[in-house]
Amino acid sequence: MTTDGYVAIVEMDQCDTLKSLRPKRYLGYRLLDNGEVEHLVEDNRGNSVKVKAGCGNCVFCRLLKATYLVGPPVMKEDRMKFVVLYNWAARRIIESNRGRVREFRVVRKEAVILTERQRELLERGVKEGLSVSRLARSEGVSKPAVSKALRKALSKALLVLA
């Protein structure tokens, strides 16, 4: 199978450093010059906490160095879920770390990446609190067209979040 046009949805256990914090929400990360990853998480008291992790065997860290992360990681109980562009390096890292990677699925990128139209409709619907009818009127399209676009956008989000 060629890897062009594919992404991998990866679910893995959080590293011990992150687990010890029991983060409520994942806010972001950055790759430091020394190869470590600095995670920004929200703890149970609502505080933003920076956590440096540089495990040489950290699957997340190794994938960040080998491919592109698509969107932010999601924390789920004691696990971390994220999407990466699936290339040969990502494939080798994932396959050689089956013990740490709880689950992964390779799907066409169109299955998880929102189109510009889907993103705009979803954003406007949520931010402005618009109904399908009002979105359709403002876009000059039919309600079924808006409904279909929103349904596809939400199913893509659920594929990653579920």
C-alpha positions in Angstrom: 0.0 0.0 0.0 1.3 3.5 -0.8 1.2 5.9 2.1 0.3 9.0 0.0 -3.0 10.5 1.0 -3.3 8.5 4.2 -3.3 9.4 7.9 -2.9 7.2 11.0 -5.2 7.7 14.0 -3.0 6.6 16.9 -4.2 5.9 20.5 -1.5 5.2 23.0 -1.0 5.3 26.8 0.2 8.6 28.2 3.8 8.6 29.4 4.3 8.3 33.2 5.1 12.0 33.4 1.7 13.0 32.0 -0.1 10.3 33.8 1.2 11.5 37.2 -0.5 14.9 36.5 -3.8 13.3 35.5 -4.5 16.2 33.0 -8.0 17.4 32.5 -7.3 18.7 29.0 -4.5 18.8 26.5 -3.7 22.4 25.4 -0.6 22.0 23.1 3.0 21.1 22.8 6.2 22.3 21.3 9.3 20.4 20.2 12.4 21.8 22.0 15.9 22.2 20.5 17.2 19.3 22.7 14.7 16.9 21.2 12.3 16.9 24.2 8.7 17.7 23.9 7.1 20.3 26.2 3.4 19.5 26.7 1.0 22.2 27.9 -1.9 20.6 29.8 -4.7 21.8 32.1 -4.7 20.1 35.5 -7.8 19.3 37.5 -7.7 22.7 39.2 -7.8 24.6 35.9 -4.1 25.6 35.9 -2.0 25.4 32.8 1.0 23.2 33.4 4.1 22.8 31.3 5.5 19.3 31.3 8.8 18.4 29.6 9.2 14.8 28.4 12.1 13.5 26.4 11.8 9.8 26.6 13.9 8.3 23.8 11.3 5.7 23.5 8.3 8.1 23.5 6.2 7.2 20.4 4.6 10.6 20.3 8.0 12.4 20.3 9.4 10.0 17.7 6.4 10.6 15.4 6.7 14.4 15.8 10.3 14.1 14.5 9.3 11.8 11.6 6.0 13.2 10.3 3.3 15.8 10.7 0.7 15.9 13.4 -2.7 16.7 12.0 -4.6 18.7 14.7 -4.1 18.7 18.4 -3.9 15.5 20.5 -6.9 14.5 22.6 -6.5 13.2 26.1 -8.9 10.3 27.0 -8.6 9.0 30.5 -5.0 7.8 30.7 -4.6 7.7 26.9 -3.6 10.1 24.2 -5.2 10.1 20.8 -3.8 11.9 17.7 -3.7 11.9 14.0 -0.4 11.9 11.9 0.3 11.9 8.2 1.1 8.3 7.4 4.5 7.9 5.8 7.1 5.2 5.8 8.8 6.5 8.9 5.5 6.7 10.8 4.7 3.2 9.7 8.0 1.9 11.0 7.6 3.7 14.4 4.0 2.6 14.9 4.7 -1.0 13.9 7.8 -1.3 16.0 6.0 0.1 19.1 2.9 -2.2 19.1 3.3 -2.6 22.8 2.9 1.1 23.5 0.4 1.9 20.8 -3.0 0.6 22.0 -4.8 1.1 18.7 -4.1 2.6 15.3 -6.1 2.9 12.1 -4.9 4.0 8.7 -7.5 5.9 6.7 -7.6 8.2 3.7 -7.0 11.7 4.9 -10.3 12.8 3.4 -12.0 10.7 6.1 -10.7 12.9 8.9 -9.6 16.2 7.5 -12.5 18.7 7.2 -12.9 20.5 3.9 -12.9 24.3 4.0 -16.7 24.4 3.5 -17.3 21.9 6.3 -15.0 23.8 8.7 -16.7 27.1 7.9 -20.3 25.7 8.3 -19.4 24.0 11.6 -17.5 27.0 12.9 -20.4 29.4 12.1 -23.0 27.1 13.4 -21.2 26.7 16.7 -19.8 30.2 17.2 -22.9 32.1 16.0 -25.4 29.5 17.2 -27.1 29.3 13.8 -29.6 26.6 13.0 -29.3 24.6 9.8 -32.1 26.7 8.3 -30.3 30.0 9.1 -27.0 28.6 7.8 -28.6 27.5 4.6 -30.3 30.9 4.1 -27.0 32.8 4.8 -25.1 30.5 2.4 -27.8 30.6 -0.3 -28.1 26.8 -0.4 -30.7 24.2 0.6 -31.1 22.9 4.1 -30.3 19.3 3.0 -27.0 20.6 1.5 -26.0 22.2 4.8 -27.2 19.3 6.8 -25.2 16.8 4.7 -22.0 18.9 5.1 -22.5 19.2 8.8 -23.2 15.5 9.1 -20.0 14.6 7.2 -18.0 17.1 9.4 -19.3 15.6 12.6 -18.7 12.1 11.5 -15.0 13.0 10.7 -14.7 14.5 14.2 -16.2 11.5 15.8 -13.8 9.2 14.0 -10.9 10.9 15.7 -12.6 11.6 19.1 -14.5 8.4 19.7 
